[in-house]
Amino acid sequence: MPTKKASIHIILTGGTIDSYWNGTIDTATPLKESSIPLFI
């Protein structure tokens, strides 16, 4: 019987994973592009 390959799904909803800390204005600033690459 063939085994099924496991996969991981990442759902981006914004937040700190796609932003950086901007000390000048003392807040998190969103990146222009996601830091997680898109795989199709």
Order of alpha helices (4+ residues) and beta strands (2+ residues): beta-beta
